[in-house]
Amino acid sequence: MGSISAKRRILIVEDEALVAMQLEDMLAELGHEVAASCARLDEALATARMIACDVAVLDINLSGQKSFPVAEALKSRGVPFFFATGYGVSVLPPGLAGTQVIHKPYSLEDLESALLNALT
């Protein structure tokens, strides 16, 4: 497997604090930095519309709300993203069908592979 040599700025959209902290640690271990971490849909949507980041990791379910508007905002700006979720790909709406999904709990290798796929 290849690797990402440059440090990347990554947006995290995750409503579970422990999962978000673990993801931040994993990204740091891979040599990247967190551009922002959002737990609520409104905050994530506002951030996705303006933040300068290289890629985003999105949980699908944010306290009962779906993060699909965040994905659409990133997509419209050309910012790559993928979902990290306990849900399967069958919950993705037609406009996001085919988006990369890694399943929780994921490993450091799963995360690294997803980042590489999103950025190439």
Order of alpha helices (4+ residues) and beta strands (2+ residues): beta-alpha-beta-alpha-beta-beta-beta-alpha-beta-beta-alpha
